[in-house]
C-alpha cells in the first residue's frame, strides 16, 4: 500500500510543480489522529524513494529524465494505453488492456487482451464493461501479457486519459512482477491537456472531450475502444495546441502544461467510477 501512496503523492507533487509540507501531505494521505507520527512515517517513506527530495520539512518531486527533450511532437511515437479494472480495493487489478501505437496522426499498430486477475470483479464493472468473471477464466495473467505490453510501451510516450490512474494500474502490476515502478515517467495525459486547452468547459471526461471533436466510439468502456478514441483525441489536441499556442516540440508541450498557468479545477469525472462518464 505504501507504493500506491507514494505514486499518488508523486503525481500530486509533479502536477503542483512546487514542494509541499510533509505534515500537510501526511494529513491527507495517512489515516491517523497523530499528526507528528504521520509526518515521521511519510518522511521515512519518501526518504527511501529516489523520486523525492526532502528539505526542512518539505517534500518535492524530482523531475524525471527527459528522453524526448528537443523532439518534434510530429516525429514521436505515442503508446496510448487503457485498462479496465476489477473495481475492487485497495488496489485495482487489470482485467483488460488496450494499447494503440500512434504517430503522425495515424495508428501504427494495436493490441488488446483480457487479463485474468485471479480476483472477483465488482458488479458495477461487469455492468459498465460487459466483462463477466466467466470471460476472464483461462485468459492470460498480467505476467503472461507483460512482455507484449513492454514491447509496445518501450521507447514511446505513454498516453492515457487520466494518466495517473492507468499509470498506477500499470506500475502496480509491474511491481508485482518485481519490475521498475518508474515506468511511464515521461507520460502525457489527454485529460490534463484538454483542461489546459479548454479551461472554461464544464467536463473533460472522455465522452465530453471526444464529443467536442466529433469522435465516435466503437466500444465504450472497453480497453481498445477507449484507447483508439484517446489516440485520435490526442492528435486533435496536439494540432490545436500547435495552431493556437505554437506547441511543436516535447519541450514546448511541457512548458504549455506547466502548473499555475490556468486556474485549477477538479473534474467530477476524473476518477474511473460507475458513472457513464467515468473519465
Residue pairs with C-beta under 8 A, 6 or more apart in sequence:
1 90
1 91
2 45
3 171
3 172
3 175
3 181
4 90
4 91
4 168
4 172
5 29
5 30
5 45
6 45
6 46
6 49
6 51
6 52
7 164
7 167
7 168
7 171
7 181
8 29
8 164
8 168
9 25
9 29
9 42
9 46
9 52
9 59
10 51
10 52
10 61
11 164
11 167
12 20
12 25
13 19
13 20
13 52
13 59
13 60
13 61
14 61
15 192
15 259
16 259
17 258
17 259
17 260
18 60
18 259
19 55
19 58
19 59
19 60
20 58
20 59
20 60
21 57
21 58
21 59
22 39
22 42
22 43
22 46
22 54
22 57
22 58
22 59
23 35
23 38
23 39
23 57
25 42
25 59
26 35
26 38
26 39
26 41
26 42
26 43
27 35
27 38
29 42
30 38
30 41
30 42
32 38
32 41
42 59
43 54
43 59
46 52
46 54
46 59
47 54
50 62
51 61
51 62
51 64
51 182
52 59
52 60
52 61
52 62
53 59
53 60
53 62
64 182
64 185
64 186
65 185
65 186
66 186
66 250
67 155
67 186
68 76
68 157
68 186
68 250
69 250
69 251
70 249
70 250
70 251
71 249
71 250
72 248
72 249
73 238
73 242
73 247
73 248
73 249
73 250
73 252
73 253
74 104
74 248
75 103
75 104
76 103
76 156
76 157
76 250
77 101
77 102
77 103
77 108
77 155
77 156
77 157
78 101
78 102
78 103
78 156
78 157
78 159
78 188
78 231
78 234
79 99
79 100
79 101
79 102
79 152
79 153
79 156
79 157
79 158
79 159
80 99
80 100
80 101
80 102
80 159
80 160
80 227
80 228
80 230
80 231
80 234
81 97
81 98
81 99
81 153
81 158
81 159
81 160
81 166
81 170
81 227
82 97
82 98
82 99
82 160
82 161
82 166
82 223
82 224
82 226
82 227
82 230
83 92
83 94
83 95
83 96
83 97
83 98
83 166
83 169
83 170
83 223
84 94
84 95
84 96
84 125
84 129
84 131
84 221
84 222
84 223
85 92
85 93
85 94
85 95
85 125
85 169
85 272
86 92
86 93
86 94
86 95
86 117
86 119
86 120
86 121
86 122
86 125
87 121
87 122
87 124
87 125
87 274
88 119
88 120
88 121
88 122
91 172
92 169
92 172
93 117
93 118
93 119
93 142
93 169
93 173
94 115
94 117
94 142
94 169
94 173
95 114
95 115
95 116
95 117
95 121
95 125
95 129
95 131
95 136
96 112
96 113
96 114
96 115
96 129
96 131
96 222
96 223
97 111
97 112
97 113
97 115
97 145
97 149
97 223
98 110
98 111
98 112
98 222
98 223
98 224
98 225
98 226
98 227
98 228
99 110
99 111
99 112
99 149
99 152
99 153
99 227
100 107
100 109
100 110
100 224
100 227
100 228
100 230
100 231
101 107
101 108
101 109
101 110
101 152
101 156
102 108
102 159
102 231
102 234
102 235
105 235
107 228
107 231
109 152
110 224
110 227
110 228
111 148
111 149
111 152
111 224
112 223
112 224
112 227
113 139
113 140
113 145
113 148
114 131
114 135
114 136
114 139
114 140
115 136
115 139
115 140
115 141
115 142
115 145
116 136
116 137
116 138
116 139
116 140
116 141
117 136
117 141
117 142
118 141
120 133
121 131
121 132
121 133
121 136
124 274
125 131
125 274
126 132
126 133
127 274
128 221
128 274
128 278
129 221
129 222
130 221
130 222
142 173
142 176
142 177
143 176
143 177
146 173
146 174
146 177
146 179
153 183
153 184
157 186
157 187
157 188
157 250
158 167
158 183
158 184
158 186
158 187
158 188
159 187
159 188
159 189
159 190
159 230
159 231
159 234
160 166
160 167
160 187
160 189
160 190
160 230
161 189
161 190
161 191
161 206
161 209
161 226
161 230
161 233
161 279
162 189
162 191
162 270
162 271
162 272
162 279
163 184
163 187
163 188
163 189
163 190
163 191
163 192
164 189
165 271
165 272
165 279
167 183
167 184
167 187
170 183
170 184
171 181
171 182
171 183
171 184
174 180
174 181
174 183
175 181
188 234
188 253
190 209
190 230
190 233
190 234
190 237
191 204
191 205
191 206
191 209
191 267
191 270
191 279
192 257
193 234
193 237
193 238
193 241
193 257
194 201
194 204
194 209
194 233
194 237
195 201
195 204
195 262
195 265
195 267
196 256
196 257
196 261
196 262
197 237
197 240
197 241
197 244
198 204
198 212
199 262
199 263
199 265
201 208
201 212
202 208
203 267
203 268
203 269
203 277
204 267
204 269
205 267
205 269
205 277
205 278
205 279
206 226
206 229
206 230
206 233
206 277
206 278
206 279
207 220
207 276
207 277
208 269
208 277
209 233
210 216
210 217
210 229
210 233
213 232
213 233
213 236
215 229
215 232
215 233
215 236
216 229
217 225
217 226
217 229
218 225
218 228
219 225
219 226
220 226
221 278
238 247
238 253
241 247
241 253
241 256
242 248
245 256
246 252
247 253
247 256
269 275
269 277
269 278
269 279
270 279
271 278
271 279
272 278
272 279
